[in-house]
């Protein structure tokens, strides 16, 4: 995988503008994961929900034999800009714990709500595992 970063562009923080693949491999596409735990319970704060969503993503990737470094795209749906901005430190900690230093291309969207009204975040994932 090659990260696409034009020399004259400022390097983004926390994501990449794009990636390129020139290899055989497997694609993995995950449905949006919310911050609800395995029992369907939600923490009340944004950082807590992001942490749970990221852990769910890692669990699903492991089911396919993939790791965080195989993530090539994230799409975030968030219900509150102010809660997201206030939760920056907690979200950063959750990211480091689950995704480490992997910063794939990402898109964040602020929306009016999600299907489960308790959900504050939903994250979709695309991953690519190169052939061995």
BABA-141353 format. One record per atom (N, C-alpha, C): x, y, z; atom name. Coordinates in steps of 0.05 Angstrom, whole numbers, plus 5000, padded with zeros to 4 digits. Example, Ala and Ser with C-alpha at 12.3 -4.5 7.8 and 13.67 -1.06 7.14 Angstrom:
BEGIN
{{5264; 4886; 5156}; N}
{{5246; 4910; 5156}; CA}
{{5264; 4934; 5156}; C}
{{5257; 4955; 5142}; N}
{{5273; 4979; 5143}; CA}
{{5258; 5001; 5157}; C}
END
This chain:
BEGIN
{{5017; 4976; 5000}; N}
{{5000; 5000; 5000}; CA}
{{5018; 5025; 5000}; C}
{{5011; 5043; 4983}; N}
{{5026; 5069; 4982}; CA}
{{5007; 5091; 4989}; C}
{{5015; 5107; 5009}; N}
{{4999; 5131; 5017}; CA}
{{5003; 5152; 4996}; C}
{{4981; 5165; 4988}; N}
{{4982; 5187; 4968}; CA}
{{4984; 5213; 4983}; C}
{{5006; 5227; 4980}; N}
{{5011; 5252; 4994}; CA}
{{5027; 5271; 4976}; C}
{{5013; 5288; 4961}; N}
{{5028; 5307; 4944}; CA}
{{5047; 5324; 4961}; C}
{{5071; 5328; 4952}; N}
{{5092; 5342; 4967}; CA}
{{5084; 5370; 4975}; C}
{{5068; 5383; 4958}; N}
{{5061; 5411; 4964}; CA}
{{5037; 5414; 4983}; C}
{{5024; 5391; 4990}; N}
{{5001; 5392; 5008}; CA}
{{5010; 5389; 5036}; C}
{{4996; 5402; 5055}; N}
{{5002; 5399; 5083}; CA}
{{4993; 5370; 5091}; C}
{{5010; 5357; 5106}; N}
{{5004; 5330; 5115}; CA}
{{4980; 5330; 5134}; C}
{{4960; 5314; 5129}; N}
{{4937; 5314; 5147}; CA}
{{4943; 5301; 5174}; C}
{{4928; 5307; 5194}; N}
{{4932; 5296; 5221}; CA}
{{4909; 5276; 5226}; C}
{{4917; 5251; 5231}; N}
{{4897; 5231; 5238}; CA}
{{4884; 5216; 5215}; C}
{{4893; 5221; 5190}; N}
{{4882; 5207; 5167}; CA}
{{4901; 5211; 5144}; C}
{{4896; 5197; 5122}; N}
{{4911; 5200; 5097}; CA}
{{4891; 5209; 5076}; C}
{{4902; 5224; 5056}; N}
{{4885; 5233; 5034}; CA}
{{4876; 5209; 5016}; C}
{{4894; 5190; 5013}; N}
{{4887; 5167; 4996}; CA}
{{4909; 5146; 4998}; C}
{{4903; 5122; 4987}; N}
{{4922; 5101; 4986}; CA}
{{4919; 5087; 4959}; C}
{{4941; 5073; 4951}; N}
{{4942; 5059; 4926}; CA}
{{4951; 5030; 4932}; C}
{{4939; 5011; 4917}; N}
{{4946; 4983; 4920}; CA}
{{4955; 4972; 4893}; C}
{{4976; 4957; 4893}; N}
{{4984; 4943; 4868}; CA}
{{4992; 4915; 4877}; C}
{{4971; 4900; 4885}; N}
{{4976; 4873; 4895}; CA}
{{4950; 4857; 4894}; C}
{{4953; 4830; 4893}; N}
{{4930; 4813; 4896}; CA}
{{4924; 4811; 4925}; C}
{{4899; 4806; 4932}; N}
{{4891; 4804; 4960}; CA}
{{4861; 4802; 4963}; C}
{{4853; 4805; 4988}; N}
{{4825; 4803; 4996}; CA}
{{4815; 4829; 5006}; C}
{{4791; 4837; 4998}; N}
{{4777; 4861; 5008}; CA}
{{4758; 4852; 5030}; C}
{{4757; 4868; 5051}; N}
{{4738; 4864; 5073}; CA}
{{4722; 4890; 5077}; C}
{{4696; 4887; 5077}; N}
{{4679; 4910; 5080}; CA}
{{4661; 4905; 5104}; C}
{{4662; 4924; 5124}; N}
{{4646; 4921; 5148}; CA}
{{4622; 4940; 5147}; C}
{{4600; 4931; 5157}; N}
{{4577; 4949; 5161}; CA}
{{4585; 4969; 5183}; C}
{{4571; 4991; 5184}; N}
{{4576; 5011; 5204}; CA}
{{4574; 4999; 5232}; C}
{{4594; 5004; 5249}; N}
{{4595; 4994; 5276}; CA}
{{4589; 5017; 5295}; C}
{{4570; 5013; 5312}; N}
{{4563; 5034; 5332}; CA}
{{4578; 5028; 5358}; C}
{{4573; 5045; 5378}; N}
{{4585; 5042; 5404}; CA}
{{4569; 5025; 5423}; C}
{{4551; 5009; 5413}; N}
{{4536; 4990; 5430}; CA}
{{4553; 4965; 5435}; C}
{{4554; 4956; 5460}; N}
{{4569; 4932; 5466}; CA}
{{4555; 4907; 5457}; C}
{{4566; 4884; 5464}; N}
{{4555; 4858; 5455}; CA}
{{4527; 4853; 5467}; C}
{{4519; 4867; 5488}; N}
{{4493; 4865; 5499}; CA}
{{4474; 4886; 5490}; C}
{{4484; 4904; 5472}; N}
{{4467; 4926; 5462}; CA}
{{4466; 4950; 5480}; C}
{{4483; 4951; 5499}; N}
{{4484; 4974; 5518}; CA}
{{4503; 4995; 5507}; C}
{{4497; 5020; 5512}; N}
{{4513; 5043; 5503}; CA}
{{4524; 5059; 5527}; C}
{{4549; 5067; 5525}; N}
{{4559; 5086; 5544}; CA}
{{4547; 5113; 5537}; C}
{{4546; 5132; 5556}; N}
{{4532; 5157; 5550}; CA}
{{4550; 5178; 5537}; C}
{{4577; 5173; 5537}; N}
{{4595; 5193; 5526}; CA}
{{4605; 5185; 5498}; C}
{{4612; 5205; 5482}; N}
{{4622; 5201; 5455}; CA}
{{4648; 5184; 5455}; C}
{{4667; 5191; 5472}; N}
{{4693; 5176; 5472}; CA}
{{4689; 5147; 5478}; C}
{{4671; 5142; 5498}; N}
{{4665; 5114; 5505}; CA}
{{4653; 5098; 5482}; C}
{{4635; 5111; 5468}; N}
{{4622; 5098; 5445}; CA}
{{4642; 5094; 5422}; C}
{{4659; 5113; 5417}; N}
{{4680; 5109; 5396}; CA}
{{4698; 5086; 5404}; C}
{{4706; 5084; 5429}; N}
{{4723; 5062; 5438}; CA}
{{4710; 5035; 5433}; C}
{{4684; 5033; 5439}; N}
{{4670; 5008; 5435}; CA}
{{4668; 5002; 5405}; C}
{{4661; 5022; 5389}; N}
{{4659; 5018; 5360}; CA}
{{4686; 5008; 5349}; C}
{{4708; 5021; 5357}; N}
{{4734; 5013; 5346}; CA}
{{4741; 4984; 5355}; C}
{{4734; 4977; 5380}; N}
{{4739; 4949; 5389}; CA}
{{4723; 4929; 5373}; C}
{{4698; 4936; 5367}; N}
{{4681; 4919; 5350}; CA}
{{4694; 4915; 5322}; C}
{{4704; 4937; 5311}; N}
{{4717; 4936; 5285}; CA}
{{4741; 4917; 5286}; C}
{{4758; 4919; 5306}; N}
{{4781; 4902; 5309}; CA}
{{4773; 4873; 5311}; C}
{{4752; 4868; 5326}; N}
{{4742; 4840; 5330}; CA}
{{4732; 4829; 5303}; C}
{{4717; 4845; 5288}; N}
{{4708; 4835; 5262}; CA}
{{4731; 4831; 5242}; C}
{{4750; 4849; 5242}; N}
{{4773; 4845; 5225}; CA}
{{4788; 4819; 5232}; C}
{{4791; 4814; 5257}; N}
{{4805; 4789; 5266}; CA}
{{4790; 4764; 5256}; C}
{{4763; 4766; 5254}; N}
{{4748; 4743; 5244}; CA}
{{4756; 4737; 5215}; C}
{{4765; 4757; 5201}; N}
{{4773; 4754; 5172}; CA}
{{4804; 4751; 5170}; C}
{{4818; 4749; 5192}; N}
{{4847; 4747; 5191}; CA}
{{4861; 4773; 5184}; C}
{{4848; 4795; 5190}; N}
{{4859; 4821; 5184}; CA}
{{4866; 4836; 5210}; C}
{{4882; 4856; 5207}; N}
{{4892; 4872; 5230}; CA}
{{4886; 4902; 5224}; C}
{{4889; 4919; 5244}; N}
{{4884; 4948; 5240}; CA}
{{4899; 4960; 5216}; C}
{{4924; 4951; 5211}; N}
{{4939; 4962; 5189}; CA}
{{4928; 4955; 5162}; C}
{{4908; 4937; 5161}; N}
{{4895; 4930; 5136}; CA}
{{4872; 4949; 5129}; C}
{{4864; 4966; 5148}; N}
{{4843; 4985; 5143}; CA}
{{4852; 5006; 5122}; C}
{{4836; 5009; 5101}; N}
{{4843; 5028; 5080}; CA}
{{4822; 5051; 5078}; C}
{{4801; 5049; 5092}; N}
{{4781; 5071; 5091}; CA}
{{4762; 5069; 5115}; C}
{{4757; 5092; 5127}; N}
{{4738; 5095; 5149}; CA}
{{4718; 5117; 5141}; C}
{{4692; 5112; 5146}; N}
{{4672; 5133; 5144}; CA}
{{4658; 5134; 5171}; C}
{{4660; 5158; 5183}; N}
{{4648; 5163; 5209}; CA}
{{4622; 5178; 5206}; C}
{{4601; 5170; 5220}; N}
{{4576; 5184; 5223}; CA}
{{4573; 5192; 5252}; C}
{{4572; 5218; 5257}; N}
{{4571; 5229; 5284}; CA}
{{4546; 5246; 5288}; C}
{{4535; 5244; 5312}; N}
{{4510; 5259; 5317}; CA}
{{4514; 5286; 5329}; C}
{{4539; 5292; 5338}; N}
{{4543; 5318; 5351}; CA}
{{4572; 5328; 5346}; C}
{{4575; 5350; 5333}; N}
{{4601; 5362; 5329}; CA}
{{4613; 5370; 5356}; C}
{{4597; 5383; 5373}; N}
{{4608; 5393; 5399}; CA}
{{4617; 5369; 5416}; C}
{{4602; 5348; 5418}; N}
{{4610; 5324; 5434}; CA}
{{4635; 5312; 5422}; C}
{{4637; 5310; 5396}; N}
{{4661; 5299; 5383}; CA}
{{4685; 5315; 5390}; C}
{{4683; 5341; 5386}; N}
{{4706; 5359; 5392}; CA}
{{4714; 5358; 5421}; C}
{{4695; 5357; 5439}; N}
{{4701; 5356; 5468}; CA}
{{4713; 5329; 5476}; C}
{{4708; 5308; 5461}; N}
{{4718; 5282; 5468}; CA}
{{4745; 5275; 5455}; C}
{{4758; 5295; 5444}; N}
{{4783; 5290; 5429}; CA}
{{4804; 5273; 5443}; C}
{{4810; 5279; 5468}; N}
{{4830; 5264; 5482}; CA}
{{4822; 5235; 5486}; C}
{{4797; 5230; 5493}; N}
{{4788; 5203; 5497}; CA}
{{4787; 5187; 5471}; C}
{{4779; 5201; 5449}; N}
{{4778; 5188; 5423}; CA}
{{4807; 5181; 5414}; C}
{{4825; 5200; 5419}; N}
{{4853; 5195; 5412}; CA}
{{4864; 5171; 5427}; C}
{{4858; 5168; 5453}; N}
{{4867; 5146; 5469}; CA}
{{4855; 5120; 5458}; C}
{{4829; 5120; 5451}; N}
{{4817; 5096; 5440}; CA}
{{4829; 5088; 5414}; C}
{{4835; 5108; 5397}; N}
{{4848; 5103; 5371}; CA}
{{4875; 5090; 5375}; C}
{{4892; 5101; 5393}; N}
{{4919; 5090; 5398}; CA}
{{4917; 5061; 5408}; C}
{{4897; 5056; 5425}; N}
{{4894; 5029; 5437}; CA}
{{4886; 5008; 5416}; C}
{{4870; 5016; 5396}; N}
{{4859; 4997; 5377}; CA}
{{4872; 4998; 5350}; C}
{{4877; 5022; 5339}; N}
{{4887; 5025; 5312}; CA}
{{4917; 5032; 5312}; C}
{{4928; 5040; 5334}; N}
{{4956; 5046; 5335}; CA}
{{4964; 5070; 5318}; C}
{{4983; 5067; 5301}; N}
{{4994; 5089; 5284}; CA}
{{4983; 5087; 5256}; C}
{{4962; 5072; 5252}; N}
{{4949; 5070; 5225}; CA}
{{4930; 5093; 5221}; C}
{{4934; 5109; 5200}; N}
{{4917; 5131; 5195}; CA}
{{4906; 5130; 5166}; C}
{{4886; 5113; 5162}; N}
{{4875; 5109; 5135}; CA}
{{4859; 5133; 5126}; C}
{{4853; 5135; 5100}; N}
{{4835; 5156; 5090}; CA}
{{4808; 5154; 5106}; C}
{{4799; 5177; 5115}; N}
{{4775; 5178; 5132}; CA}
{{4757; 5201; 5123}; C}
{{4731; 5197; 5127}; N}
{{4711; 5218; 5123}; CA}
{{4694; 5219; 5148}; C}
{{4690; 5243; 5158}; N}
{{4672; 5247; 5181}; CA}
{{4647; 5263; 5172}; C}
{{4624; 5253; 5179}; N}
{{4599; 5266; 5172}; CA}
{{4583; 5271; 5198}; C}
{{4572; 5295; 5201}; N}
{{4554; 5301; 5223}; CA}
{{4526; 5298; 5213}; C}
{{4510; 5281; 5227}; N}
{{4483; 5275; 5218}; CA}
{{4463; 5280; 5240}; C}
{{4438; 5280; 5233}; N}
{{4417; 5286; 5253}; CA}
{{4413; 5263; 5273}; C}
{{4418; 5239; 5265}; N}
{{4415; 5216; 5283}; CA}
{{4420; 5190; 5270}; C}
{{4422; 5169; 5286}; N}
{{4425; 5142; 5277}; CA}
{{4401; 5125; 5284}; C}
{{4399; 5101; 5273}; N}
{{4375; 5085; 5277}; CA}
{{4370; 5080; 5306}; C}
{{4390; 5072; 5321}; N}
{{4387; 5069; 5350}; CA}
{{4392; 5097; 5362}; C}
{{4373; 5109; 5374}; N}
{{4375; 5136; 5384}; CA}
{{4396; 5140; 5406}; C}
{{4405; 5119; 5418}; N}
{{4426; 5121; 5438}; CA}
{{4454; 5123; 5426}; C}
{{4456; 5116; 5400}; N}
{{4482; 5116; 5386}; CA}
{{4490; 5144; 5379}; C}
{{4515; 5150; 5385}; N}
{{4527; 5177; 5378}; CA}
{{4546; 5175; 5355}; C}
{{4555; 5150; 5348}; N}
{{4575; 5146; 5327}; CA}
{{4570; 5119; 5313}; C}
{{4575; 5119; 5287}; N}
{{4575; 5094; 5272}; CA}
{{4599; 5096; 5252}; C}
{{4615; 5075; 5250}; N}
{{4639; 5076; 5234}; CA}
{{4638; 5053; 5214}; C}
{{4640; 5059; 5188}; N}
{{4642; 5039; 5167}; CA}
{{4672; 5035; 5161}; C}
{{4679; 5010; 5152}; N}
{{4707; 5003; 5147}; CA}
{{4709; 4988; 5121}; C}
{{4730; 4994; 5106}; N}
{{4740; 4978; 5084}; CA}
{{4769; 4971; 5090}; C}
{{4775; 4946; 5086}; N}
{{4802; 4936; 5092}; CA}
{{4812; 4920; 5068}; C}
{{4838; 4918; 5065}; N}
{{4851; 4902; 5044}; CA}
{{4874; 4886; 5056}; C}
{{4873; 4860; 5051}; N}
{{4894; 4842; 5061}; CA}
{{4909; 4832; 5037}; C}
{{4934; 4840; 5033}; N}
{{4949; 4830; 5010}; CA}
{{4953; 4800; 5011}; C}
{{4954; 4787; 4987}; N}
{{4959; 4758; 4986}; CA}
{{4986; 4752; 4997}; C}
{{4989; 4730; 5010}; N}
{{5015; 4722; 5022}; CA}
{{5036; 4716; 5002}; C}
END
